[in-house]
Amino acid sequence: MRKTTVLILLLMNWNAMAAYNLHIKRENEILDSEWLAICAQDKTLSVQHVAIAINPQTGEKIEISTPNSCVWTSPASCNKYYFSYFNGRITFGSDEIQVNKAKEIAKLLRAKVVGDEGEEY
């Protein structure tokens, strides 16, 4: 039970499952190769195919597959923000700093930043 709870919490954090998700998307699917090329060119982004967490009660190391996802480290704050690639779009949280980075990425992909309900940012 505890392992399941930790996995759920980790997945929620990884996929930026705050109250609302934002996405980088366009009419035609963003290819994983396009996304990974941007990650490779930007030194503040690092590809992370596996998310790792430690169960605070048992010390057990838990790994979850997160293919083609990246972690962005803000140069200003050194905070880490997650960008998850799935089904031709990139999903992330709604922190203003992260939204600004997402707009930079979207421009490179000729895409838009949109919310769950389709509104543009």
Phi, psi and omega in degrees: 000314181297319179299317179298316180298316180295319178299317179297315179297320179296314178298319179298317179294314183300318183271014177054046185277050174294202180295336188207137178257150172243160185218148167260119180207166178213174182302308177270145186305138172284125180282146179300327179294324176295313181298313181293329176295320177295317179299322181291329182277339185256114183292346179272352178253138175227132180291138180220098183280350180222131174262135182239135176223157177247127176294117184294339182270324184252343184078003181293134177275128182240129180242137179231133179292128178226067187304135174060026176264156181228152173250129177256128175256116180294124178297329183286315186250347186065011175286152179256138180229143185257139174236116184253125178266130177199133176051044173079013176218164183243125184251143183204177181279183186250016176298135185304320179296319180291323178298318179298318177295319179299323178296322176297315180296316181301319179299317179296328181267002186052051183232185180233156172261122183227156176270176180303331182263009174091358180288142181270147178249000000 
